[in-house]
């Protein structure tokens, strides 16, 4: 792999010993840059904190902004239409909603999967397709709150990485028995992946296993012996080795975020 991009921080006066203020300034600067457009701009609004904060910062640069939300109706526990409508009302956005029925979800899935550039094991590709299709009728650019969970540790995998040392410090026999019991469960793929990956002693290999949907040997078993190059599962880890000097003074979660 060849690194083609070297990120640099935005330039502004930092406030000494105020990381929260500095982070907010970075966020505001990023939003301001993304709103520089000669075409209509909107936002994909969920019922969560990330896109709500993004809309609030967009309002500092103008508005009202068109905001688009997709949901499945009140029968589904994770439906966000009501919360998003309240956010849009408070922040003065022009709210547009799309309701996705189960039948339409199932009928559209094969065509959406066929259009993907690479396999994505997330059901969110379907609502993303339909909400983008609706937003396209009004705007050419839509911002959305993807990214803060990766940066600020908002996923379950971050919780596992944070407490991973406790798991690795358990006696090998205890970890073996617990791992055997977890792998016998009919579902709970997240827990199974955590037991497998968090027990890896090599720091960078552990991060790769946490990020992976399945262990490298499981993925490799899907292919014929002559298809994949030798040692292909170590390429990413070798690429990350350049980050080790930056990780020297970070804790486990900080190093994971850097990778």
Beta strands, then each sheet from edge to edge (+ up, - down):
strand 1: 41-44
strand 2: 66-71
strand 3: 94-99
strand 4: 141-144
sheet 1: 3+ 2+ 1+ 4+
end
